[in-house]
Amino acid sequence: MDNLNNDILDLIRANPDKFILKDIARRLGVKGDDRRTLRKTMREMVEGGVLVKTDRKTYRIAGELPGVMVIRVVEIDDQGDMIGVPDNWKDDGPAPRMIVKEGNISKKSKGHASAQLGMNSRALCKIKPDENGYVAQVMKKLGRGGMRHLGILYQDGRGWKIQPVDKKSRNEFRPTKVPEGTEIDSLVEYRTSSSKRGGSYERRAEITKIIGPANDPKAASLISLRQHGIPVGFDDDVMAEAAKLKLPKIDKYREDIRHIPLLTIDPVDAKDFDDAIFARMDDDPKNKGGWIVWVAIADVAAFVQPDSALDKTARTKGNSVYLPDRVEPMLPEELSADLCSLRPHEDRACMAVRMRFRGDGSKLDHKFVRGMMRSHARLTYAQAQEGFDGNPGEVAETVIDTLNDIFAAYKALRKARNQRAPLAIELPERRVNINDDGKVTSITLRERFDAHKLVEEFMVQANVAAAQALADKGVTTIVRNHEPPAREKLQSLSDFLPAVGLKWNVGERVSTQRFNKLLAMASEKDLTETVGMAVLRSQTQAYYGPDPKGHFGLSLTHYAHFTSPIRRYADLVVHRALIRTFDLGHDGTTQEEFTRLKETSEHISNTERRAMAAERDAKDRYIAAYLENRVGAEFPARITGATKAGLFITLDETGADGFIPARILGADYFMFDEKTKSLINTQTGGTYRFGRKVSVRLKEATPVTGGLIFEMLSKPEKGPRPKHNPRGRNQKYGSSNRGRKKRR
């Protein structure tokens, strides 16, 4: 049997995703009754998580990609790395993303984009795993092929034209054919190509799908979801599975904790309630002044069984996506808004952790239980804050004693939090308010209460407890990693800070305490937002993985996501690990799921990033629509970025992000100083620097892309005339507007 297993693995490893069962039998020379043994062995290897059977009924080693694949470049990131995905990806879930490199792959290789390859380029690549996933080494460049995009169909003097919805795309396309009956301003999916006419190439596009009207006020979210490849809705088999679900009963695995007066505290517009909290003084004389804190989380694992239709869809989606006018949920409403929503005065299945803290906020111990709970109240953050402040409204009054205990426990936990000193970046968060017709009515700052900080700290402690509990048992699961900043980014921060009268010594040990001290000094200079953004940009991106590397930003060695299984697949994986480890039921982590932890981690890290991009793009589109009627208006703003192409700015009033092309700053030469993140007039020394407050005029608003173009009204600050261009030559940007006017 062992020899057969090894022969199967050797064959599939050399030929991933190539052979179906009968091909494998032929290649291995298996005949007659031995085929039954082969089928059984293959089935056991799939069920055991050793092999993955694809939709095409071929096989590959679990967690591995083929050794050679055709890769398409889909992005060039801030570091200049080419990011690619497998071309024509047909497996479940989004295509894995990887850095594309030319030449030899080595630790010293920086992998910067070469002139040979660019956006939408295709190449035959050798696929090699590394610590962050995979690296694709280019073997041979291929033709670009036809990549699908989204655009708006309209007419100009020469006929039909397609305007891409991506603000980074500068080119429009002529469709080869427009289906009969297609209306102007339709949102279409298209594939690009080029055709030669005379001595020049004309950009052409083949329309592959008519999606619907683009001028619908709610189209901004639909465009963002489609643009980023986010699955929308649920298949019939998933809905049918959800419709059959029922609340589980109390049994030997599930404790009755309905007597504990847990309550939920959420935003006023929350659609689901997946966490509830409670606290009381510890009556143990050995822990005088200490506290007992309960955090109860919806027991999604009780309803979403491994490898079910619900589970496969949740894994594919990876997380819920929160857009200004809608939520694209990870789970159907039967779960997210009903069975798994901890609505007040209703029995709900939960996974809960009971934690004991000393009076100084340090933790004594924790215990996980599977329970049946009943929320005693649903409060908004504002209502909870009123209760904390001694002015409870009608709802808070009913649970005022619990609220007082919760707040007192938070004060104790806050002592330990201050000792831990997590990164204290406080940037304003703005909310886009939309009416039922899909139109933006206002853009407001989200209020930040102690109630927010309290709930956040309780959730952090529950997440820490989950990670510690599993680590103490030697169990591998998906954890949340946030590694310390890279030296290159710290050098960039150090180069910039002198421009605003601050400094950072790259040679000193990096810690959150140092960053917090810097942020405090920035606050004294009225530079909170400017320096806060600079510090944020110096940080590495958090990600999921099976190997714990700590969370730098929170100053924690153990951290996993446990508190939001309704909207994050990572949390569901952690719940299942707890169930299996602490014998809380038969629906814990399966062996196949365990073998796919690395693959799942990479996948949900990618789905998280695409969700963030879609949320940002949808918000940009709604804000552009909101400002469309204010073209020509003047606004106070702040410079939030600088490149040789121009300045990025953020409006004080709405938080809207826009761009000022360098070519409209003036008729003189401007150069980009990378150290100070500034544009400098090479004739006068006049400088536009990162973080400066300025006045701008809205020149163009394009809702379809979310793009905002501004003119600079503020004069540049005086500065010394540069002796040379540090990038090697001056860049000239004239005052004439050579850009083609986009349709609005």
VEXTILO-559272 format. One record per residue (C-alpha): residue in one letter; x, y, z; residue number from 1. Coordinates in steps of 0.001 Angstrom, whole numbers, plus 500000, padded with zeros to 6 digits. Each point is the difference from the previous one (the first is absolute). Layout:
N
resn_east_north_up_resi
a_X_Y_Z_NUM;
...
//
This chain:
744
resn_east_north_up_resi
m_500000_500000_500000_1;
d_502819_502402_500868_2;
n_501629_499326_496639_3;
l_496718_500765_498189_4;
n_499596_503245_501947_5;
n_503534_501059_499129_6;
d_499535_499091_496323_7;
i_496804_502097_499881_8;
l_501668_502974_501673_9;
d_503049_499833_497718_10;
l_497814_499883_496890_11;
i_497716_502867_501054_12;
r_502850_502144_501286_13;
a_501629_499776_496584_14;
n_496673_500480_498153_15;
p_497688_502178_502172_16;
d_496480_500677_498699_17;
k_500634_497796_496965_18;
f_498667_496467_500552_19;
i_496579_498660_500910_20;
l_499665_496661_501804_21;
k_500100_497778_496898_22;
d_503134_501831_498772_23;
i_501681_499341_503332_24;
a_499044_496314_499806_25;
r_501459_499741_496494_26;
r_503216_501839_500936_27;
l_500530_497810_503070_28;
g_499120_496820_498125_29;
v_497080_499186_502330_30;
k_497574_497506_498415_31;
g_497056_497784_500860_32;
d_498910_499721_503629_33;
d_502948_502143_501109_34;
r_498152_503021_498599_35;
r_497546_499694_502927_36;
t_502928_500301_502420_37;
l_501289_503019_498076_38;
r_496597_501738_500141_39;
k_499752_499373_503748_40;
t_503535_501243_500605_41;
m_499409_503152_497967_42;
r_496752_500691_501869_43;
e_501722_499577_503372_44;
m_502820_502331_498937_45;
v_497469_502672_499021_46;
e_497970_499580_503211_47;
g_503221_500064_502011_48;
g_501028_503289_498459_49;
v_503036_498594_498185_50;
l_498569_500618_496531_51;
v_497595_502554_498557_52;
k_497500_498872_497374_53;
t_499137_502852_497631_54;
d_496709_500738_498258_55;
r_501543_498444_496881_56;
k_500538_496760_501999_57;
t_503770_500335_499770_58;
y_502282_499924_503046_59;
r_502763_502021_501609_60;
i_501881_499907_503289_61;
a_498068_501939_502670_62;
g_501286_503530_500390_63;
e_502272_499876_496951_64;
l_499849_501739_496638_65;
p_501377_498474_496810_66;
g_503733_500454_499454_67;
v_499450_501916_496755_68;
m_497082_502310_499219_69;
v_499004_502858_497739_70;
i_499888_503118_502187_71;
r_498404_503348_499188_72;
v_501279_503242_501579_73;
v_497010_501748_501600_74;
e_501670_502624_502185_75;
i_503251_501829_500631_76;
d_500103_500802_503718_77;
d_501503_502944_501891_78;
q_503414_498295_500152_79;
g_500041_499467_496234_80;
d_499416_496240_500283_81;
m_497927_498383_497278_82;
i_497054_498108_501481_83;
g_498602_497183_497895_84;
v_497250_497380_500075_85;
p_499642_496715_498113_86;
d_498433_500647_496591_87;
n_496564_498393_499472_88;
w_499744_498939_503658_89;
k_497175_497455_500307_90;
d_500326_498610_503526_91;
d_497776_500955_502917_92;
g_500645_503435_501463_93;
p_501953_502960_498684_94;
a_503245_499422_498146_95;
p_503095_500063_502272_96;
r_502135_503131_499666_97;
m_503778_499822_499776_98;
i_503021_502153_499253_99;
v_501245_499612_496418_100;
k_503777_500145_499598_101;
e_502395_499872_497089_102;
g_503482_498489_500245_103;
n_501123_497786_502874_104;
i_497813_499765_503061_105;
s_502039_500768_503101_106;
k_499505_501632_503360_107;
k_501908_503035_498773_108;
s_497830_500397_496901_109;
k_497665_502956_500342_110;
g_497861_498948_497078_111;
h_499348_503460_498611_112;
a_497886_500203_496881_113;
s_502056_499766_496870_114;
a_499462_501860_496788_115;
q_499257_496616_498423_116;
l_496806_499448_501954_117;
g_497213_502312_501093_118;
m_496326_500079_500917_119;
n_497975_497181_498356_120;
s_503171_498316_498715_121;
r_499954_496193_499945_122;
a_502966_497719_500533_123;
l_500777_496335_500412_124;
c_501428_499790_503508_125;
k_501625_497518_502335_126;
i_498062_500036_503284_127;
k_501984_499792_503225_128;
p_498679_500259_503575_129;
d_501476_502557_502398_130;
e_499176_501233_503506_131;
n_497252_502308_498687_132;
g_498352_497567_497595_133;
y_501417_499551_496494_134;
v_502442_501677_497653_135;
a_499621_499735_496215_136;
q_503306_499990_498113_137;
v_499570_501021_496374_138;
m_501103_497372_497493_139;
k_498472_501447_496828_140;
k_497946_503092_499247_141;
l_496675_499292_498254_142;
g_497439_502110_498189_143;
r_497704_502104_502132_144;
g_496834_498147_499057_145;
g_496616_501444_500850_146;
m_499489_501182_503574_147;
r_496472_500921_501084_148;
h_499228_503462_501304_149;
l_497000_502129_500955_150;
g_499017_503187_498235_151;
i_497205_502396_499115_152;
l_498653_499975_496460_153;
y_499268_503412_498458_154;
q_500040_501777_496632_155;
d_502136_502814_498655_156;
g_500186_501577_496545_157;
r_501563_496843_498507_158;
g_497640_497470_501546_159;
w_500123_497660_502990_160;
k_502766_500152_502572_161;
i_500831_498306_503309_162;
q_501309_501937_502988_163;
p_501746_497708_502545_164;
v_498756_500209_503581_165;
d_503532_499634_501376_166;
k_501392_503457_500816_167;
k_503517_498735_499211_168;
s_499024_499278_496396_169;
r_500748_502955_497716_170;
n_498766_498503_496721_171;
e_496527_499635_498531_172;
f_499043_497321_497484_173;
r_497903_499586_496863_174;
p_497770_496905_500198_175;
t_500253_497629_497037_176;
k_496240_499440_500218_177;
v_497173_501276_502189_178;
p_497099_497588_500563_179;
e_496727_501193_498548_180;
g_497798_501829_502478_181;
t_502880_500976_502326_182;
e_499354_503349_501653_183;
i_502365_502900_500581_184;
d_501612_500013_503460_185;
s_499873_496221_500320_186;
l_502509_498292_502246_187;
v_501790_497396_497889_188;
e_502638_497335_500387_189;
y_502534_500045_497188_190;
r_503229_498443_498786_191;
t_502714_502221_498516_192;
s_501951_499627_496783_193;
s_501852_502171_497487_194;
s_499571_500329_496248_195;
k_502244_501702_497510_196;
r_498499_502696_497807_197;
g_502314_501723_497589_198;
g_503254_500538_501855_199;
s_498573_500032_503529_200;
y_498269_497690_502448_201;
e_496418_500578_501126_202;
r_498851_498810_503398_203;
r_497065_497637_499531_204;
a_497767_498060_502380_205;
e_497673_497043_499698_206;
i_496899_500343_502198_207;
t_499522_496685_501810_208;
k_497063_500909_502249_209;
i_497416_502760_500516_210;
i_499637_500357_503772_211;
g_497418_502792_500311_212;
p_499546_503763_500260_213;
a_503039_501797_501401_214;
n_498053_503132_500936_215;
d_498057_498231_502747_216;
p_500889_501831_503251_217;
k_500870_496646_501593_218;
a_502216_498883_497116_219;
a_503156_501234_501768_220;
s_500009_497022_502356_221;
l_499146_497520_497244_222;
i_502884_501314_497889_223;
s_502429_499707_502920_224;
l_498921_496440_500788_225;
r_500318_498863_496389_226;
q_503229_501902_499385_227;
h_501724_498158_502845_228;
g_498520_496596_499205_229;
i_497964_499705_503210_230;
p_497327_497263_499843_231;
v_496489_501413_500352_232;
g_497056_498097_501460_233;
f_499640_496275_500686_234;
d_499281_496956_497856_235;
d_496764_498066_500411_236;
d_501680_497075_501780_237;
v_501441_502381_502593_238;
m_496625_501644_500594_239;
a_498303_496610_500254_240;
e_502555_498859_502556_241;
a_499530_503190_502034_242;
a_496207_499669_499946_243;
k_500179_496598_501743_244;
l_502078_501200_502960_245;
k_498567_500067_503514_246;
l_501221_501170_503389_247;
p_501979_497202_501736_248;
k_498929_498658_503372_249;
i_501786_500081_503339_250;
d_501939_496756_500416_251;
k_503185_498690_501599_252;
y_502061_502295_497760_253;
r_497890_503139_500428_254;
e_499537_501747_503368_255;
d_496959_502048_500936_256;
i_501357_503511_500661_257;
r_496747_501864_499431_258;
h_500110_501242_503589_259;
i_503075_502128_499260_260;
p_498756_503521_499102_261;
l_502039_500355_496821_262;
l_499259_502967_497753_263;
t_501040_501215_496558_264;
i_501492_503411_499151_265;
d_500177_500813_496285_266;
p_499732_502878_497498_267;
v_496518_501448_499575_268;
d_499784_498584_496454_269;
a_501341_496516_500833_270;
k_498266_497226_498063_271;
d_501375_497094_502031_272;
f_501045_499586_503625_273;
d_502711_497368_500364_274;
d_501510_500900_503381_275;
a_498613_500568_503485_276;
i_501788_501001_503219_277;
f_499585_499911_503770_278;
a_502196_500774_503012_279;
r_499782_499758_503792_280;
m_502368_500271_502927_281;
d_501820_496795_500878_282;
d_498820_498714_503386_283;
d_503114_497866_500434_284;
p_501836_501424_503055_285;
k_503293_499083_498312_286;
n_499190_502437_497195_287;
k_498897_503038_501953_288;
g_499066_502872_497700_289;
g_500021_497645_497015_290;
w_497394_499477_497308_291;
i_498266_497200_498114_292;
v_499294_500852_496373_293;
w_497846_497987_497609_294;
v_500139_500367_496221_295;
a_497441_497916_498113_296;
i_500164_499578_496223_297;
a_497431_498566_497590_298;
d_500608_496265_499551_299;
v_500216_499993_496201_300;
a_501775_496628_500062_301;
a_496775_498400_501257_302;
f_498338_500851_496684_303;
v_502822_500091_497436_304;
q_501406_496496_499807_305;
p_503413_499356_498398_306;
d_499807_499325_496253_307;
s_496285_500866_499821_308;
a_498650_502318_497305_309;
l_499798_502760_502617_310;
d_503597_499393_501037_311;
k_501364_499968_496449_312;
t_498240_503264_499188_313;
a_501124_501659_503242_314;
r_503589_498964_499308_315;
t_499823_501261_496423_316;
k_498675_503373_501143_317;
g_502438_500112_502922_318;
n_498226_502869_501715_319;
s_497042_502350_499769_320;
v_500427_503208_498016_321;
y_498593_503225_501477_322;
l_499099_502641_497418_323;
p_498299_503359_500618_324;
d_496572_498783_498862_325;
r_500129_496258_500562_326;
v_501749_497008_501511_327;
e_501087_497061_497883_328;
p_499903_497372_502759_329;
m_502191_496952_500393_330;
l_496984_498017_501203_331;
p_496314_500117_498958_332;
e_497602_502152_502026_333;
e_498444_496879_501531_334;
l_503245_499815_501977_335;
s_501514_503489_500075_336;
a_496753_501802_500876_337;
d_498128_497205_501790_338;
l_501389_496778_501479_339;
c_503485_501430_500618_340;
s_498918_503526_500924_341;
l_499978_500473_503781_342;
r_496701_501854_500060_343;
p_498684_501033_503418_344;
h_497734_497665_501969_345;
e_500474_497066_497600_346;
d_501846_496734_500616_347;
r_503171_499781_497937_348;
a_502815_497458_499719_349;
c_503384_501482_500901_350;
m_503689_499379_500524_351;
a_501005_501856_503139_352;
v_503150_500705_501946_353;
r_500054_500720_503730_354;
m_503070_502048_500947_355;
r_501257_501054_503435_356;
f_502073_503148_500407_357;
r_501851_501487_502945_358;
g_499308_503530_501140_359;
d_502919_501258_497889_360;
g_498440_498514_496854_361;
s_502412_497078_499624_362;
k_498313_496698_499210_363;
l_499900_497108_502453_364;
d_498363_497319_497868_365;
h_497377_499248_497363_366;
k_497578_497203_499146_367;
f_498058_499322_496789_368;
v_496475_498603_500096_369;
r_497366_499218_497417_370;
g_496729_501393_501198_371;
m_496408_501085_499536_372;
m_499688_503692_500831_373;
r_497368_502702_499993_374;
s_500970_503650_499485_375;
h_498329_502234_502604_376;
a_500239_503196_497923_377;
r_501120_501404_496646_378;
l_501722_503368_500413_379;
t_501618_502373_497560_380;
y_503375_501496_500841_381;
a_498321_503326_500754_382;
q_497494_498368_502380_383;
a_502744_498117_501807_384;
q_502055_503179_500313_385;
e_497034_501817_501516_386;
g_499761_497228_502560_387;
f_503730_500259_500797_388;
d_499631_503774_500379_389;
g_497139_499658_502498_390;
n_497248_501111_497632_391;
p_498414_496735_498900_392;
g_497098_500093_497605_393;
e_497034_497669_500101_394;
v_501903_496989_498613_395;
a_503216_500475_501990_396;
e_498036_500533_503239_397;
t_498824_496372_499897_398;
v_503584_498712_500164_399;
i_501737_502869_501793_400;
d_501578_497802_502692_401;
t_501525_497735_497349_402;
l_501224_503028_498053_403;
n_501668_501439_503093_404;
d_501793_496704_500671_405;
i_501086_499697_496371_406;
f_501439_503498_500032_407;
a_501788_499421_503317_408;
a_501544_496802_498624_409;
y_501118_501916_496902_410;
k_501790_502550_502209_411;
a_502012_497136_501494_412;
l_500772_498523_496581_413;
r_500993_503442_498787_414;
k_502836_500068_502558_415;
a_501549_496901_498459_416;
r_499323_501332_496509_417;
n_501886_503199_500812_418;
q_502890_497901_501293_419;
r_499932_497978_496783_420;
a_499927_503247_497965_421;
p_498434_498875_496703_422;
l_500464_502280_497010_423;
a_497822_503083_500624_424;
i_499213_501337_496519_425;
e_496736_501950_500177_426;
l_498886_501041_496515_427;
p_496527_501394_499279_428;
e_497525_497527_498563_429;
r_497278_501387_497749_430;
r_496598_498531_499253_431;
v_498228_500375_496650_432;
n_496269_500400_500723_433;
i_497720_498777_497208_434;
n_496209_500202_499724_435;
d_497662_497299_498680_436;
d_500401_501313_496447_437;
g_503754_499390_500127_438;
k_500968_503679_500130_439;
v_502581_501356_502419_440;
t_498359_502391_502463_441;
s_503051_500830_502117_442;
i_503481_498930_501025_443;
t_500579_500073_503734_444;
l_502743_499143_502475_445;
r_499374_496842_501986_446;
e_499873_500827_503685_447;
r_502530_498190_502163_448;
f_498870_499141_503549_449;
d_501532_498159_502932_450;
a_497302_497437_499182_451;
h_501817_499247_496740_452;
k_503322_499570_501779_453;
l_498405_497797_502660_454;
v_498494_497574_497493_455;
e_503236_499968_497990_456;
e_502060_499123_503090_457;
f_497604_497233_501055_458;
m_500212_498556_496477_459;
v_503805_500257_499976_460;
q_500171_498098_503286_461;
a_497678_497280_498654_462;
n_502148_499680_496871_463;
v_503144_499748_502124_464;
a_498383_497331_502175_465;
a_499075_497928_496923_466;
a_503545_500178_498627_467;
q_501564_499192_503384_468;
a_497613_497129_500747_469;
l_500841_498263_496729_470;
a_503738_500771_500196_471;
d_500163_498549_503519_472;
k_498634_496738_498588_473;
g_502442_500050_497113_474;
v_497194_500429_497464_475;
t_500677_501707_496683_476;
t_497233_502245_498673_477;
i_499642_503211_498007_478;
v_501408_502950_501937_479;
r_500168_503710_499252_480;
n_503560_501186_499382_481;
h_501265_503565_499883_482;
e_503762_500118_499692_483;
p_502198_502985_500963_484;
p_500632_502661_497335_485;
a_502610_499304_497350_486;
r_503208_502018_500208_487;
e_499407_501576_496572_488;
k_496667_501422_501121_489;
l_501484_501268_503243_490;
q_502748_501679_497990_491;
s_497346_501686_497883_492;
l_498243_501218_503165_493;
s_503323_501230_501399_494;
d_500740_501899_496785_495;
f_496605_501692_500048_496;
l_499629_501084_503646_497;
p_502606_502823_499992_498;
a_497796_501799_497458_499;
v_497388_500407_502774_500;
g_502480_500672_502816_501;
l_500124_496447_501401_502;
k_502499_497162_499811_503;
w_500343_496219_500170_504;
n_503274_498188_500582_505;
v_499975_496836_497882_506;
g_502790_498503_502099_507;
e_497929_499855_503204_508;
r_497846_497014_500938_509;
v_496555_500104_498426_510;
s_497070_499909_502422_511;
t_496429_501229_500213_512;
q_501048_502194_502935_513;
r_502386_501895_497711_514;
f_497284_500466_497401_515;
n_497539_501200_502651_516;
k_502529_502524_501303_517;
l_500429_501287_496440_518;
l_496230_500253_499559_519;
a_499690_501936_503274_520;
m_502630_502497_498831_521;
a_498155_500320_496680_522;
s_496771_500786_501858_523;
e_501697_502897_501778_524;
k_500937_501432_496571_525;
d_496485_499506_498547_526;
l_501370_497274_497757_527;
t_497961_497071_501346_528;
e_498484_498997_496661_529;
t_503111_500689_497917_530;
v_502412_498030_502170_531;
g_497357_497399_500783_532;
m_499677_499223_496295_533;
a_503787_499910_499605_534;
v_500310_497541_502900_535;
l_497150_497898_498613_536;
r_501728_499792_496622_537;
s_503189_498822_501688_538;
q_498242_496933_501413_539;
t_499924_496581_498383_540;
q_496662_498584_498908_541;
a_498362_497571_502416_542;
y_499235_496544_498631_543;
y_498724_496556_500964_544;
g_502287_496988_500356_545;
p_500451_496733_501902_546;
d_503373_501069_501405_547;
p_499644_502508_502874_548;
k_502327_502992_499682_549;
g_498266_502350_502426_550;
h_498076_503205_499513_551;
f_502316_502996_500085_552;
g_497273_502663_499864_553;
l_498168_498555_503013_554;
s_503227_499082_501845_555;
l_498891_496399_500345_556;
t_501811_496695_499542_557;
h_496797_497942_499594_558;
y_497106_501205_497875_559;
a_497296_498281_497963_560;
h_496644_501162_498689_561;
f_497214_498393_502047_562;
t_497312_502672_500430_563;
s_498350_500385_496549_564;
p_499222_496633_498374_565;
i_496894_501438_498301_566;
r_502156_502234_497834_567;
r_503503_498423_500012_568;
y_500883_496455_499014_569;
a_503188_500149_502100_570;
d_497902_500171_503173_571;
l_497952_496960_498956_572;
v_503247_498029_499539_573;
v_501112_501021_503516_574;
h_496609_498995_501474_575;
r_500313_496558_498444_576;
a_503517_499628_501396_577;
l_498708_500841_503495_578;
i_497135_497519_499628_579;
r_502357_497192_499048_580;
t_502700_500872_502542_581;
f_497703_500347_503017_582;
d_497522_497240_499052_583;
l_497057_502354_499485_584;
g_498256_497979_497291_585;
h_500470_497905_496879_586;
d_500122_502932_497563_587;
g_503545_501177_500597_588;
t_502927_500223_497603_589;
t_500234_497111_497530_590;
q_503284_498474_498885_591;
e_499501_501327_496460_592;
e_499340_503489_501375_593;
f_503144_499771_502116_594;
t_502200_499105_497023_595;
r_498645_503031_498101_596;
l_500719_502609_502692_597;
k_502815_501658_498046_598;
e_497955_500056_496803_599;
t_496960_501342_501854_600;
s_502099_502662_501740_601;
e_501356_501301_496700_602;
h_496549_499946_498445_603;
i_498227_501947_502758_604;
s_502867_502490_500211_605;
n_499318_500708_496318_606;
t_496225_500211_500436_607;
e_500517_502468_502841_608;
r_502143_502222_497765_609;
r_497551_499900_497116_610;
a_497138_500846_502394_611;
m_501922_503008_501293_612;
a_500673_501130_496429_613;
a_496339_499605_499021_614;
e_498828_501873_503103_615;
r_502425_502829_499291_616;
d_499055_500218_496314_617;
a_496252_499988_500714_618;
k_500422_502781_502539_619;
d_502073_502010_497498_620;
r_497275_499632_497359_621;
y_497247_501140_502344_622;
i_502047_502963_501180_623;
a_500756_500990_496386_624;
a_496262_499883_499245_625;
y_499349_502113_503098_626;
l_502524_502641_498862_627;
e_499117_499922_496290_628;
n_497741_503026_500330_629;
r_502706_501956_501833_630;
v_502545_500181_497188_631;
g_501640_503427_500278_632;
a_499558_500168_503786_633;
e_502964_500641_502292_634;
f_500923_497749_502929_635;
p_502534_499890_502842_636;
a_502137_496886_499643_637;
r_503242_498333_500959_638;
i_502724_498528_497785_639;
t_500010_496281_500780_640;
g_502433_498762_497372_641;
a_502402_501108_497310_642;
t_501432_498340_496906_643;
k_501730_501324_496904_644;
a_496570_499932_498308_645;
g_498359_502315_502531_646;
l_498509_500448_503464_647;
f_497408_497954_501845_648;
i_497736_502043_502243_649;
t_497249_499301_502539_650;
l_497161_502452_500620_651;
d_499411_501070_503603_652;
e_496238_500161_499548_653;
t_499235_496565_498585_654;
g_503242_498032_500196_655;
a_499810_499611_496218_656;
d_503270_499081_498303_657;
g_501009_501747_496775_658;
f_502948_500731_497754_659;
i_501734_503112_498683_660;
p_502038_499183_496875_661;
a_503462_501576_500074_662;
r_499410_501354_496485_663;
i_497375_502454_501316_664;
l_502070_501265_502932_665;
g_501649_502557_497733_666;
a_502097_500511_496901_667;
d_503318_499435_501792_668;
y_501893_496784_500531_669;
f_499073_497924_503087_670;
m_501953_497114_501368_671;
f_499104_497370_502561_672;
d_502136_499806_503139_673;
e_499519_496491_501313_674;
k_501516_500666_503434_675;
t_497679_502877_500913_676;
k_497052_498702_497929_677;
s_499798_503393_498289_678;
l_499708_501590_496566_679;
i_502564_502780_499608_680;
n_500085_502765_497391_681;
t_503467_499701_498467_682;
q_500062_503703_499071_683;
t_498855_501578_503285_684;
g_500268_497277_502644_685;
g_496275_500369_500764_686;
t_498880_496791_501719_687;
y_496792_498024_500424_688;
r_500724_497533_502792_689;
f_498225_497028_501492_690;
g_497670_500949_502867_691;
r_499624_503706_499154_692;
k_496567_501625_500310_693;
v_498947_501578_496705_694;
s_497024_501473_498164_695;
v_498828_498257_496820_696;
r_497307_500345_497340_697;
l_498061_497030_498639_698;
k_500693_499764_496286_699;
e_498428_496672_499072_700;
a_497875_497321_501705_701;
t_499455_496636_498286_702;
p_497553_497797_501949_703;
v_500466_496994_497728_704;
t_503650_499677_501055_705;
g_499897_501871_503311_706;
g_502651_502386_498682_707;
l_500310_503593_501236_708;
i_502376_502483_498349_709;
f_500863_503265_501767_710;
e_501894_503209_499326_711;
m_502417_501403_502556_712;
l_499091_503467_501316_713;
s_502658_500286_502705_714;
k_503417_501327_499081_715;
p_502975_497712_500587_716;
e_502042_500471_503146_717;
k_503313_501732_499558_718;
g_503037_497806_499839_719;
p_503531_499865_498631_720;
r_500337_499463_496300_721;
p_501165_496402_499493_722;
k_503469_499532_498582_723;
h_499020_496850_498123_724;
n_497186_497528_499524_725;
p_500675_497079_502361_726;
r_498318_497623_497526_727;
g_502442_500938_497260_728;
r_498104_502584_497961_729;
n_497291_502586_500275_730;
q_496468_499118_499038_731;
k_498176_502700_498062_732;
y_496278_500411_500391_733;
g_498468_502841_497988_734;
s_496949_502007_500967_735;
s_497928_498805_497047_736;
n_497389_497371_500779_737;
r_500863_497174_497656_738;
g_497760_497513_501739_739;
r_496901_498825_498176_740;
k_496797_501054_501674_741;
k_498114_497064_501442_742;
r_496227_499611_499860_743;
r_498250_500473_503274_744;
//
